[in-house]
Amino acid sequence: MRSPDGETSFQFVVSKMVYSTYSEEERREVHDQLIGSWVGTQGICADGYTVDEPEDASGAYIYKGTCK
């Protein structure tokens, strides 16, 4: 999504059932890799990005990120 001031942000959602047997640290590492792969594939955030801690929603983790 792009705001009127030009800031680009995104949301990335991962089901809680995926990687549920992993430790929290392992799961976050995999999620970070998935987010990085998706951002690269989509061709957004050419100068990098930051991602907030995930929101624990019903049945999913929701990551909110902002491009630099």
Phi, psi and omega in degrees: 000147180236128180276166180302332180274005175094357179290132178254130178226167181209164172234142178229126185244132178234130177298142177292339181286334180285129179063027183293341179274354180280156172291164181301320179295316179295317181298316180296322179297316178295317179299317178299320178294318178297317179297313179300318179295316181296315179301317179295317180296321181283344179072030178253165175059053182302333180261014180101181183202166172236150180232131176286166173301144183292147173274132181270091182265169180299105177083002183206159170256129179247118178259132176247129182233159179227134177285149177276000000 
